[in-house]
Amino acid sequence: MDQVVRLVVNGDAVTARVESDWNLLRLLREGLGLQGTKEGCGAGECGACTVILDGAAVNSCIFPAVAAEGAEVVTVEGLAAPDGTLHPLQQQFIDKGAVQCGFCTPGMLLSAKALLDRIPDPTEHQIKSALAGNLCRCTGYNQIIEAVQAAAADLAATPAAGARASSETEEVPA
């Protein structure tokens, strides 16, 4: 049975018809044509499908589309500025060699952004904890951690970009 879901995706209000068994990943990819979010395992274990939903990183492959009613969702397509300027995370992933095959990259970027939005200057432990649900088979993670640290520094040095991050300094669960 079709249901209508209204939500905000990457700053745009959208209304979509979904089947009751659709997950958020399917809504994004098939319903809205946003192909950046990837399906890896389909069971919420690899993090390739991570998006930000109402400020929290979630595995879209196990999140029911109908539960996104009224939510605000950010996908990898929503990270860059409208003029195409890359988000500091995206630029640092490139600069630090944190992008290899690229399959995990969208999920890694969104998990990292959710972290930096909560904790603008995270410790290495906080970064590792925030990325623990994202699997990468190529980089060995060191470049990814370095990219997140560098992006945090970039955001802190750029008042407009830093305004996206809150001043809250909570501990990310291990």
Secondary structure as GFF3:
##gff-version 3
##sequence-region A 1 174
A	DSSP	beta_strand	2	9	.	.	.	ID=ss1
A	DSSP	beta_strand	12	19	.	.	.	ID=ss2
A	DSSP	alpha_helix	24	26	.	.	.	ID=ss3
A	DSSP	pi_helix	27	31	.	.	.	ID=ss4
A	DSSP	beta_strand	50	53	.	.	.	ID=ss5
A	DSSP	beta_strand	56	59	.	.	.	ID=ss6
A	DSSP	three_ten_helix	65	68	.	.	.	ID=ss7
A	DSSP	beta_strand	72	74	.	.	.	ID=ss8
A	DSSP	three_ten_helix	76	78	.	.	.	ID=ss9
A	DSSP	alpha_helix	88	95	.	.	.	ID=ss10
A	DSSP	alpha_helix	105	118	.	.	.	ID=ss11
A	DSSP	alpha_helix	124	130	.	.	.	ID=ss12
A	DSSP	alpha_helix	142	157	.	.	.	ID=ss13
A	DSSP	alpha_helix	159	162	.	.	.	ID=ss14
###
